[in-house]
């Protein structure tokens, strides 16, 4: 089998390489070049690529736009809250299900099902929950429990941030839970027995055995949640549509085209390049840090 793969290696990977090249690499390079021009979507403002070249003008315009800066800060706050919440909930679910012997498959399926919903559909469902169930039924003055801070969550900049976090935790925690469960199942049981014999309690066993050996899974989950949180779009559109200063960075890039007449695709593309650089730097830094904390057994 090894000889077969060695012989046909390049032929086997060629479809994936071509797909990556034509679908990702070329559009990325072209988009980066267009970010230095006054591109209008279907034509160049100067008549040609060279005549419409503006250098770093689009990048200066992007950083001078208060809406872009606000969306960048807002996205960073959302990402920080979402990454922490998703990881804590997913890890708690995995530890709980790892100790269940009967019917564990059913529980895993139930927790994973929200991940199957599309972003727009889920956003509209949660918009109904926040606007009707939370505001008018559960937490109204005449409701089950009066909690004003849980009402009108999509109509306030701060509340909408937590609404997005609640929604994405509900959607993503089950998927990340499966990754953590896979990591937990790979930890040898005799390590726990040895730690217990040495007098380590449940908390000490978790921090001295489980968590260090679970770091490969932590690396993967952190990377996925960071990337997914930064590029969140559909849920933001469905839940608030960017109203009340709730634009995340992906929605801001989309709206930049609509906010300008004629459509300023060049500036929007510059914002996308800035967005890519930020996500790439943070993701690479996170992976390098967490990989150094991984241990072998």
Secondary structure, 3 states (H helix, E strand, C coil): CHHHHHHCHHHHHHHHHHHHHHHHHHHHHHHHHHCCECECCCCECCCCCCCCECCCHHHHHHHHCHHHHHHHHHHHHHHHHHHHHHHHHHHHHHHHHHCCCCCHHHHHHHHHHHHHCCHHHHHHHHHHHHHHHHHHHHCCCCCCCCCHHHCCHHHCHHHHHHHHHHHHHHHHHHHHHHHHHHHHHCCCHHHHHHHHHCCCCHHHHHHHHHHHHCHHHHHHHHHHHHHHHHCCCHHHHHHCCCCCCCCCHHHHHHHHHHHCCCCCHHHHHHHHHHHHHHHHHHHHHHHHHHHHCCCCC
